Amino acid sequence: MSFENLNLIEPIQRALTAEGYTTPTPIQQQAIPLILEGKDVLGCAQTGTGKTAAFSIPILQLLYQQRQSKRGIQVLILTPTRELAIQIDESIAAYGKFTRTTHTVVFGGVSQLRQTTALKRGVEILVATPGRLLDLMTQGFIDLRNLSVFVLDEADRMLDMGFINDVKKVIAKLPPKRQTLFFSATMPPEIQKLADVLLTRPSKIEVTPPSSTVDKIEQSLYYTNKPDKPKLLLHLIEEHGISTALVFTRTKHGADKVVKFLHKADIKSAAIHGNKSQNARQNALNEFKKGNIKVLVATDIAARGIDIDELTHVFNFDLPNVPETYVHRIGRTGRAGNEGIAISFCDIEERTELKDIEKLAGMKIPVVEEHPYTMAPGALTQKILPKQKVAPNKKRWHKTKRRN
């Protein structure tokens, strides 16, 4: 099937051709006709499946065909991170460049002046993160009375990041008569309940099983000691001549340490995480896309919006605490039908996380045993002890009580 078979209008078809799009992905094949028919859609699709185009393209067509009937904000796309919001807005600009559709993006962490100026000029499509959207609604800059389409993107990540209450506040302000498009990579119970409330007789699209890993991604596992992880990373980058790599760390401090180590080895790299300013994060991402930076080191929240078709390698420098996060991470590569490589490091304290990941994925990640930074013999045979929850300052509190 080609995009020409989806009954798209000529301005959108011309834009897709200019972008080099020829064949729609499975989620695009299923979602575009349903959205054009005005149906609510519940889409369960992992990252890299093309869902941004799956909802953006038909929305642009509906607006083009109904332009004379309504004014003001007609489409709201709610997404969890600034990076993802920016990329969705850029996609809308690309797909709709011949439709004269007005759009803008609002997010926190920066001055609101440029955003409010754009809103005052008037927009048809608004892409937003929850916090800044609620702020601007409270200030009277955003009026959603004429809204006809609401898109909730990355719903599960909204839950992970603690935005679910903000999302519910936004939903309470929406007109009851609207088309709703709901997308999530996974469907935990609370997200399923939210979908049940939001959607009316939805058409369900499930391109791949929830939390499954992309078939075209080659996965491998390296057991190593924690202090040796930076040296192993550098060894693999140099040995394999890796040109682009996204490296995931568990903490912001860990990301900065990896960048510092790579800089000493003359590897151009940058870190993106919550302590970096919006401009610093966006500049690092742009330089990475241009190829001026070889390695981008990120925490999970900061990396959620990264969408780079040519990204060849993803490294799990630290294994994630939540097994579903592993799927999101490796889904940053192998996008747009390309093959990708995902390499994970596991130290002796991360074996529980590895066990959970392999259980979720339904597979054993192939282990590379021969490398310069292997664990000491017998380390892996040690019993995995359950991790205990520590009550901070409990002992100190008791001492203080006795003194009183």
N, C-alpha and C positions, 0 to 999 in steps of 0.2 A: 504494500500500500504506500502511496505517496501523499503528500499534503494536498495535492490537487484533487484527491478523492474525498476530501473532507468538506467540500462545498464552502471553502473559504472565499471571502471577497477578494477582488483583484489587488487592492492596496496592501492587504496583509500577505497575500501570496507573493507579491513583489518584494516585500520586506524579508520574508523568509528565504527567498531565493538569494537576496543580497547577503544574508547572513550565512549562506551555505547549507541551509536546511533542505533536505530532500525527502527523507523517510521519517515519519513520526514514530516515537517510541510507543511501546504497548499502552502506557497510561495515557498518552496523547491520543492514540487511536480510539480509546474507550471514552475518555472524559470529554473531548471536544464536542462530539455530537450531542451528548447528554446535556452539557451546559448550554449549547445553542438552542436546545429544546426547552430551556428554562427550568430544568429539574434540579433539585437538591442533590448534591453528590457527597458521598462519604468515601474518601480515598485513603487506602492504607498502602503506602509506598515508601520504601527507604530512599535515602539520599542517592542522587545520581541517576534517577529514573526519568527525569525531565518533567517533573510536575509543575514547575513554575510556568513553563510554556503551555502545559496542559490546561491551566486555568487562565493565564494571561491572554492567550490568543482568542479564545471564544468571547471573553469579556470585552476585548477591543472591538470585536465584530458586532456584538450586541449594542455597544455604545454608538458605534458608527451608524447602525441601522435605526437607532431610536433617538438620535441626537436632538431632534426638534421637539421632543415631547417633555423633556425635563431639564432642569437647571440645578447647579450646585453639585455637591459631592454625591455621586451615584454609586460608587464602588469603594468599599473599605477593605483593604488587605492588612490583616493583623499578623505580625510575625515577631518572634522573640528577641532577635538581636539586631543591633545597628547594621552590622555587616550584611546580614541577610536582607534587611529592608532596603539597603542601598542597591544590592544586586538585583532584587526584584524590580525596583524602579528603573534600573538600567535596562533590564530585559523588556519592560513595557515600552521604553523609549525606542528600543531596537525593533520590536515587532510592530509598533504602532507609528513608525516615523512617517508613513504616508497617509495616516488617518486623521492627523491634526488633533489627536486626543490630548487633553491637558491632564497633567498628573504631577504629583510631588511626593516627597517622602519626609516624614518627621520622626525624630528619635532624640533621646536624651544625651547628655554629656557634652553638648555644644550650646552656643547661644541660640535662642529661639527666633531671633530677629529675621534671619533669612527665611525661615520656615513660615513665620506669620505673614511676611510680605508676599510669599507665593500663595498662601491661602487667601489673602485679601484679593489677589488678582482673579481667583476663581479656578478650581480644578474639578475634573470629573472623577479621577482615580486618586485615592489617597492611600499610600503605603505607610504603615505606622508601627511603632513599638508601643506596648501598653501604657507605660508610665507617662511618656511625653504626650500621648494621645489624650489621656485623662486630664493632664495639666491644661492642655490647650482647649479642651472641651469646657473645663471649669472656667477658664478665662473668656469664653465666648467666641473663640476664633474658629471653632468647628461646629457645624450644624449638619446633623445626619438625618434630618427629616425627609429628605428626598432620596435616601439610600434605597437602591434596588438590589444590589448584590453585596453580600458579606463573605469574605474569605478568611478562614482561620487556618493559618499555615503552621506546620511544626507544632501541633497541639501538645504532643507528649513532652517536647522540650519546654513549652510554657509551664507545664506541671513541674518538671525537674528544676526549673529556675525560680519557682515560687511565684509565678505570675498568674496563677489560675484565678485568684480572687479579683485581680485587676481585669482579667478577661471577662469574668462574670459581671463586673460593674459596667464594662463597655456594652455587653450584650443587652443589659437592662435598658440602655439608651437607644437601642435600634428599633426601627419601625417593625411591627410584627409581620407585615406583608413584605416579604423579600425572598430572594433566592440565596441559599446558603451553601457554600462549598467548604468542606471540612477535610483537612489533610493531616495525617499523622503517620510516622514511621512505625510506631507501635500502638497498641490499644489496651493500656492498663485500665482497670475497672473505672477509675474516676474519669478518664477521658471518654470511655464508652458511655458513661452516664451523661456527660456533657453533650456528646453527639446526639443522644436520644432526645435531649431537651431542645437542641438547636434545630434539628433537621426534620423536615416533613416528608414522609414517604421517600427517603433517599434512595438513589441508585448507588449500590456499593461497588467499588472498584478495588480489587486486591491484586496488584500486579505480581508481587512476590510474597511468600509467607511472612508474617510479622517477624522481625529480627533475624531473617535469613541473611546470609552473606552473599555478595555478588559473585556469581560463578567465574567471571573473568579475572577475579583478583587472585593472584598467587600468594598464598600465605605461608609464612615460615616463622619459626620460634628459635631464639637463641637463649640458652641458659647461661647466665653470667653473674658475677658478684656485683653488687650495687656500685662500688667505687670504680669498677671497670666499664660501666655503661658508656661514659663519654668517649673513652678510647675505642670501644667496639663500634660506636656510631661513626667516628672518624675513619676507622679502618674500612668499614663497609662502603662509605661514601667514596673513598679513594680507590678501593679495590674494584668496585663496579662502575666507576666513572659516572656516578649519579649526577644528573643535571638539575633536577628539581626534587625536593623532598620536604614533606610536611612532618614535623616531629611533635608528638604529643607528650607533654609532661603533666604530672598530677597537680603541681603547684606553680604559682607565679614565680616564686624564688627559684624553683628548679628550672623553669624556662630561661630565666636570666643567666643562670650558671652554665647551661648548655651553650648559649650564645657566646658567652665570654670564652669558653673553652674552644669553640670553633673559630672565633676571631684570632686566637693565638696561633691556630693552624692555618691562617690565611684563607679560611672558608667564609665567604660573604653570607651573613645570616642576620636574622632579626627576630625579636620576640613580640608576640601580641598576647595581651592578657588584660584583665580588668584594671590594673594599675596604670596602664598606658592611656594617654589621652586619645580621644577619637581621631584626631588628625594624625597622630603617630601610628595608630593601628591601620588607618586607611592608607597612609603613605607606604608603610611596610608591605601591605597587601598589594598595592599597585606596583611597587618595585619587584615583588615576587612574581607577579603576573608577567611583567616585562622581561623577566630573566636576569635582572640586575642583582637579585638576591637568590642564592642557590638553595638555602635552607630557611624555612620559616618554622619557628618553634612556638607552639601555642598550647594554651589550656583549652579544655573542651568548650567552654562557653564562648570564648573569643573566636574559635575556629568554626562555629556552627554555620556561618554564612559563606564560607569559602567554596567557590564553585569554579574550578579550573580544569578544563577538559584535558589539558596536556600534563597534568600532574602524574608523574610516573611512580613515585614511592611515598608510602606513609610508614612512619616509624612509631611504634608504641614504646617510647623510651621508658615510660612507667605504665603498667597495666591499670586500666580503670577499675574503680571500686564497683561500678554498676556494669554488669555484663552487656546490657543493651548498648552501652556507650561504645563498646568495641565495634559493634556493627556500624554505628554512625561514623566512627573514626575512619575505619578502612574504606567506607563508602566515599571518602573524599577523593580516592583514586578509582580507576576503572570506570570513569564517567563517559557519557555520550557514546557508549559502545566500545570504548577503548579498553585495552588490557591494563592491569595495574599490579603493583607489588606491595604487599603489606608485611612488614617485618616487626616482630615483637620481641622485646627483651623481658626476661623473667629472672628475678633474683630469688633467693631462698625464702624471703618473706612474702612473695607474691604468688605462691603456689595455689593458695585458696582462690584468688581472683582468676587464675588460669583455669582451674577446675570448673568454676562457675561459667566462664566464657565458653569453654568447650562443651559443657552441658547444654547451654543455650543454642550454640551453633550446630549441635548434633554431630560433631566431628572432632578428631584429634588434630591439632595444628602440627604439621610436619616439623620435626626438630632438626636443626643443623648442628651436628655434634663436633665437627672439626672447624675450630676457629681459634685465634690466639688468646681469647679471654674466657675460657671455659671455667666452670666451677671446679672446686677441689673434688677429687674422687670420693664418692660416698655421700656427698652433700644432699643429693636428691633423695636418698633413701631415709633421711631423717623424718620422723613422724611430724605431720602437720598439726600443730597445736591450735585449738580454737582461739580466736582473738578475743581478749577480754575487754569489756568496757570499763574504763577507769573513771571513777568519780573525782573530778578535779577538786583539790583543796580540802578533801574530806578529812584527811588526817590532821591538817593544820587547824581545821574548825574545831575538832575535838580538843586539841591542846589549848586553844583559846578559851573554850568553854570551861576547862578545868581551872585555868588561871583566874577566871572570873568568880 
